[in-house]
Amino acid sequence: MNFINIKQEKIDLSDVLFVCAGNIFRSPFAEYYFNMIAKNQTMNCFAFSRGTELFYNKPDGVVINIAKQFGIDLSNHVPRAIENKDISASSVIFAVDLYNLKKILQSNEDASGKVYLLGNFLNKPLDEIEDIKVVNLKNNVLAVEHNFKLIIQAIDNIFKISL
């Protein structure tokens, strides 16, 4: 897969899908942050998020508390598994890592040409915005904060090139 020149493309942000594994940490934060920025700037775009492998029925309290520090309330988020209709309904898909990007591409031909790695939109591109397992969250508060900062930076850069 070639991701070299994606920063030069204008991206259709009308229906954005963010995807991670469990849909309890990275992709919901991206969804809520994206929608907050879009609303604040009165833009006509919307984001939603899904997971490729649901493990839990809600975000962990540590994640919820850290997200609140960034103005994001994940307390009512309910994880949802990705379905083919989600891929078809989206104008663009951002996977948080290569593992989920490959799962998306393998599961649905409609994803080809509209799926990107979210980390490619960072100032220093990454293949992965790291997943932090729930059992390690209390010991990795700084890592959760760091990942949220990476997600914010990537989304801010996506808005810059697409508007």
URWOPE-V591574 format. One record per residue. N is the residue number from 1. RES is the residue in one letter. SS is DSSP state (@ for helix, = for strand, . for the rest). PSI is psi in whole degrees, 0 to 359 (NA if undefined). NEAR is the number of other ideal C-beta (glycine too) atoms within 12 Angstrom. Layout:
n = (N & N)
res = (RES & RES)
ss = (SS & SS)
psi = (PSI & PSI)
near = (NEAR & NEAR)
This chain:
n = (1 & 2 & 3 & 4 & 5 & 6 & 7 & 8 & 9 & 10 & 11 & 12 & 13 & 14 & 15 & 16 & 17 & 18 & 19 & 20 & 21 & 22 & 23 & 24 & 25 & 26 & 27 & 28 & 29 & 30 & 31 & 32 & 33 & 34 & 35 & 36 & 37 & 38 & 39 & 40 & 41 & 42 & 43 & 44 & 45 & 46 & 47 & 48 & 49 & 50 & 51 & 52 & 53 & 54 & 55 & 56 & 57 & 58 & 59 & 60 & 61 & 62 & 63 & 64 & 65 & 66 & 67 & 68 & 69 & 70 & 71 & 72 & 73 & 74 & 75 & 76 & 77 & 78 & 79 & 80 & 81 & 82 & 83 & 84 & 85 & 86 & 87 & 88 & 89 & 90 & 91 & 92 & 93 & 94 & 95 & 96 & 97 & 98 & 99 & 100 & 101 & 102 & 103 & 104 & 105 & 106 & 107 & 108 & 109 & 110 & 111 & 112 & 113 & 114 & 115 & 116 & 117 & 118 & 119 & 120 & 121 & 122 & 123 & 124 & 125 & 126 & 127 & 128 & 129 & 130 & 131 & 132 & 133 & 134 & 135 & 136 & 137 & 138 & 139 & 140 & 141 & 142 & 143 & 144 & 145 & 146 & 147 & 148 & 149 & 150 & 151 & 152 & 153 & 154 & 155 & 156 & 157 & 158 & 159 & 160 & 161 & 162 & 163)
res = (M & N & F & I & N & I & K & Q & E & K & I & D & L & S & D & V & L & F & V & C & A & G & N & I & F & R & S & P & F & A & E & Y & Y & F & N & M & I & A & K & N & Q & T & M & N & C & F & A & F & S & R & G & T & E & L & F & Y & N & K & P & D & G & V & V & I & N & I & A & K & Q & F & G & I & D & L & S & N & H & V & P & R & A & I & E & N & K & D & I & S & A & S & S & V & I & F & A & V & D & L & Y & N & L & K & K & I & L & Q & S & N & E & D & A & S & G & K & V & Y & L & L & G & N & F & L & N & K & P & L & D & E & I & E & D & I & K & V & V & N & L & K & N & N & V & L & A & V & E & H & N & F & K & L & I & I & Q & A & I & D & N & I & F & K & I & S & L)
ss = (. & . & . & . & . & @ & @ & @ & . & . & . & . & . & . & = & = & = & = & = & = & . & . & . & . & . & @ & @ & @ & @ & @ & @ & @ & @ & @ & @ & @ & @ & @ & @ & @ & . & . & . & . & . & = & = & = & = & = & = & . & . & . & . & . & . & . & . & . & @ & @ & @ & @ & @ & @ & @ & @ & @ & . & . & . & . & . & . & . & . & . & . & . & = & . & . & @ & @ & @ & @ & @ & @ & . & . & = & = & = & = & . & = & @ & @ & @ & @ & @ & @ & @ & @ & @ & @ & . & @ & @ & @ & . & . & . & = & = & = & @ & @ & @ & @ & . & . & . & . & . & . & = & . & . & . & . & . & @ & @ & @ & @ & @ & @ & . & @ & @ & @ & @ & @ & @ & @ & @ & @ & @ & @ & @ & @ & @ & @ & @ & @ & @ & @ & @ & @ & @ & .)
psi = (141 & 119 & 17 & 309 & 20 & 334 & 345 & 350 & 142 & 132 & 136 & 111 & 21 & 319 & 93 & 132 & 123 & 135 & 132 & 193 & 296 & 351 & 40 & 358 & 284 & 305 & 321 & 324 & 316 & 315 & 307 & 320 & 312 & 311 & 326 & 314 & 316 & 318 & 315 & 330 & 12 & 52 & 150 & 70 & 159 & 143 & 151 & 166 & 154 & 166 & 151 & 339 & 95 & 130 & 330 & 161 & 0 & 161 & 149 & 150 & 325 & 314 & 316 & 314 & 320 & 319 & 323 & 329 & 338 & 9 & 17 & 129 & 106 & 8 & 333 & 8 & 133 & 119 & 141 & 142 & 145 & 140 & 161 & 324 & 330 & 318 & 315 & 325 & 345 & 146 & 333 & 150 & 132 & 116 & 143 & 349 & 168 & 323 & 310 & 327 & 314 & 320 & 319 & 311 & 325 & 334 & 343 & 122 & 333 & 341 & 335 & 130 & 350 & 14 & 134 & 158 & 126 & 323 & 342 & 348 & 10 & 159 & 324 & 96 & 144 & 151 & 345 & 133 & 110 & 139 & 133 & 118 & 144 & 323 & 341 & 3 & 316 & 331 & 354 & 38 & 317 & 324 & 321 & 313 & 317 & 315 & 320 & 321 & 321 & 316 & 316 & 313 & 315 & 314 & 318 & 319 & 324 & 315 & 319 & 318 & 344 & 353 & NA)
near = (18 & 9 & 22 & 12 & 11 & 28 & 22 & 13 & 19 & 15 & 33 & 22 & 33 & 19 & 27 & 40 & 47 & 49 & 51 & 47 & 36 & 33 & 38 & 39 & 45 & 48 & 48 & 42 & 44 & 45 & 42 & 36 & 38 & 39 & 28 & 26 & 32 & 26 & 16 & 12 & 17 & 9 & 20 & 13 & 29 & 25 & 38 & 34 & 44 & 43 & 38 & 38 & 21 & 22 & 21 & 23 & 16 & 22 & 38 & 30 & 19 & 28 & 43 & 26 & 21 & 31 & 37 & 20 & 19 & 28 & 18 & 30 & 22 & 36 & 18 & 13 & 32 & 19 & 32 & 26 & 25 & 36 & 21 & 17 & 16 & 31 & 31 & 18 & 23 & 37 & 28 & 37 & 43 & 47 & 47 & 49 & 31 & 25 & 24 & 39 & 33 & 20 & 26 & 41 & 25 & 17 & 26 & 27 & 14 & 21 & 32 & 16 & 21 & 30 & 38 & 46 & 37 & 49 & 35 & 36 & 37 & 29 & 16 & 12 & 22 & 23 & 22 & 26 & 42 & 26 & 31 & 33 & 21 & 24 & 12 & 18 & 27 & 18 & 13 & 22 & 21 & 16 & 24 & 38 & 23 & 21 & 37 & 37 & 23 & 34 & 42 & 32 & 27 & 41 & 42 & 25 & 27 & 38 & 26 & 19 & 22 & 29 & 18)
